[in-house]
Amino acid sequence: MALDQQSNWDADMADNLRQVTSKHKQKSQHSIATSSVRPTPFKPWTKPPIYLPDEILLQIVSYLRNQQASLASCAVLSQQWYSATVPLLYAHPNLHGPNFAPFVAAICPSINLHVRPSRLAKLVKTLDMRRMVHEVSRTSTARLLGRTKENLEAFVAPQASFGLNCLPALSKCQHLQALDLSLVSESPPLTELFRTLERLGELRVLRLPRSAGFGVHSKRAETAALVWPPKLEDLSLSGGIDAHFLHGVVAFPQTLKALTIEHCPLAKGFAVVHLLKTAVRKLRNLEKLKIAHMPRLSSRALDDILFLLPQIRDLSVSVDYITPALFDEGHYSHLAKEPYNTFSHLAQAFDPNPSSLLDPDEFTGEAEMETPSLKTHALRTLTLTSSGNTGLEDKISPIDILIALDEGSLPNLRVVRAAKALHWHSNATSADAEALADGLKEAAKRTYLRELGKDGVEMVEGEHQAWEEGVGVWVIEG
C-alpha cells in the first residue's frame, strides 16, 4: 500500500514539473516573438503644429544661447524655428577642429565675394579662433575677417595664421570692440599694426601680441608716434617689452580704465616703476591694474605702487614683488621726505644696475609729488596672486592688511582675494582671514551708515544686503 502511494506522489510531481516547464517555454517563445516585432511607427501629423508668436519663440531659444548642438537641432524643425535660431547659432560660434571647415564653407562659399556672397556672414559677432592651429591658413583668416566685417564685435586671433595680410580686412571691422592678439606667435610690424588699430574707432579692449616689437629693435621715433584707438579702455601688454618701451617711449590714452602688464621677461623693476610713475599715474580714469609674471622684478619692487597710483580701485599684484610695507602708512611718509623724483633715488631703490639707456637728465626739474597717504586711497578690491615660487606663503598675511584697516588706512577697501597658494585657508591663518573679513564688513557698514546719515542707528532687517554683498576675503585659483 505504501509503495502504491509513493508511486502516485512521484507521478503527480512529474506531471507538475512538465506543466511548469511547458508554461515557461510558452512565456519564453512569446517574449521572443514580441521582441522581434518592430515598434509601431509614429503617425504623421494630420494637423499643422501649434503656432507660437515670434516673441515667445525667441525667448525660448535664448536659453540655448551657448548650446550649439541644441540650436542646430532647433534650426531644422521649421522655417519659423530656423529664422529664430540661426542668428544665435552664428553670432558666437564655438569653433574647433571638426566644425571649422563646415563653418568656413558656410561663411565663404566662394573665394570671390561678388560671385557668391553669404547671408550668414553678417550674423557673426564673435570670431574666436584661439583653438585653430593647423586647420587654418593666413589666407583663410583674412578671408573670414573680410566676410564678417560688417557686424563683427570681438576677434581672437589664432596662434600661427594671423599675419600682415590680415590687417587690411581687420581695419574694415568698424564695429570691433574687443581684439585679442595675445596668442599670435609672429606679430606684424608694429607701425603697420597701429595704423590698423587707429582705424578701429569702437575698439575698447586690446590684447597686444607677446611678440610685438616693443623692444631694442624698435626705433624710438616710430614707437613714440604710435596712435592708440580713440576709445580704448582695457589694454594688456606682454612679451618682449623692455626699458626702451617702459622708459617714457609710450604715452597711454586718457580713456584707459584697465591696464595689464604680465609675462614680460625683459622688464626690470626700475623700468616698470618708472612707467607707472610717468605714464600710468597721469591716467585719471584708470581704475584697474594687474601686474604678474615679471621674473626680473625684485621681492620689493612694487612696494610703492599705492603711493604712485592713488586713483586705482582694483589692484591685482603678485606677492613676489611686494612686502607688508605696501600697507604701511609710515613707509609712504618716509618716501615723501626723499627726493623720490630723482634718478638716483629710483635707481638705488629698484635696480642696482639701471639701464644705460635711461638718461638721468630727463628726471631733473620734475615737480615734487603730493604727500602720499593711505587714508584717502581709492582702493576697493585687492587681489594677491602668486607666480608659483616656493617660500612666499608667509610674505603677506591677513594681519598685515587688518593692521592697516585698524590704523584708518585704505578706508575704501572691501574685497581681498588671495591665491590658494598663499594658504590663507589653512588652519594656521584661517582665523586671521576671518578677522580680516569681519574688519572689512565693519568698515563697509560704517561707510554705508555715514552716507545715509544714520551713524549710531541700528539697521533694519534686510538693510545689510545693500552694503554686505561681495564684501570679505576670498580664496581664488592662481
Sequence and secondary structure as in RCSB ss.txt:
>XXXX:A:sequence
MALDQQSNWDADMADNLRQVTSKHKQKSQHSIATSSVRPTPFKPWTKPPIYLPDEILLQIVSYLRNQQASLASCA
VLSQQWYSATVPLLYAHPNLHGPNFAPFVAAICPSINLHVRPSRLAKLVKTLDMRRMVHEVSRTSTARLLGRTKE
NLEAFVAPQASFGLNCLPALSKCQHLQALDLSLVSESPPLTELFRTLERLGELRVLRLPRSAGFGVHSKRAETAA
LVWPPKLEDLSLSGGIDAHFLHGVVAFPQTLKALTIEHCPLAKGFAVVHLLKTAVRKLRNLEKLKIAHMPRLSSR
ALDDILFLLPQIRDLSVSVDYITPALFDEGHYSHLAKEPYNTFSHLAQAFDPNPSSLLDPDEFTGEAEMETPSLK
THALRTLTLTSSGNTGLEDKISPIDILIALDEGSLPNLRVVRAAKALHWHSNATSADAEALADGLKEAAKRTYLR
ELGKDGVEMVEGEHQAWEEGVGVWVIEG
>XXXX:A:secstr
 HHHHHHHHHHHHHHHHHHHHHHHHHHHHHHHHHHHS        SS      HHHHHHHHHTTTT HHHHHHHH
TT HHHHHHHHHHHHHS    HHHHHHHHHHH SSSSTTTS  GGGGG  EEE TT SSS  HHHHHHHHHHSTT
T  EEE  SSS  GGGHHHHHT TT  EEE TT SS   HHHHHHHHHT TT  EEE  TT   STTS HHHHHT
    TT  EEEE SS  HHHHTTT    TT  EEEEE  TT  HHHHHHHIIIIITT TT  EEEEE  TTS TT
TTTTHHHH TT SEEEEEGGG  GGGG HHHHHHHHHS TTSHHHHHHHH SS  TTS GGGGTT        GG
G    EEEEE  S TT TTTS HHHHHHHHHTT  TT  EEEEEGGG TTSTTTHHHHHHHHHHHHHHHHHHHHH
HHT TT    TTTTHHHHTT EEEEE  
